[in-house]
Amino acid sequence: AVGDEVRRRWPEGPWCLELQRQDALWVEWRSGASRRVIPDRVYGAAPAAPDERARRCVGARGAVTSSRELEEALGAVGFRPARRRGPWALLER
């Protein structure tokens, strides 16, 4: 459901995807738009501080996260809540 929502909201992207949880890979695959995805970090790497990760997303139209800390940091760089799906928050500019 999150992947479908992302495709509908931001068909042209780019959008920022939190790679904190393994199900983030499902969201990326389901979106069918991996070339338009800005990851908040390199997959497999230890996550940086939320504000540093949010700065990686400043060029994105939208963002998807399940982390409250990253959600707050994204709000500080201009994103606003758009929708919540289970543990996932969708934010947009």
Secondary structure, 3 states (H helix, E strand, C coil): CHHHHHHHHCCCCCEEECCCCCHHHHHHHHHCCHHHEEECCCCCCCCCCHHHHHHHCCCCCEEEECCHHHHHHHHHCCCEEEEEECCEEEEEC
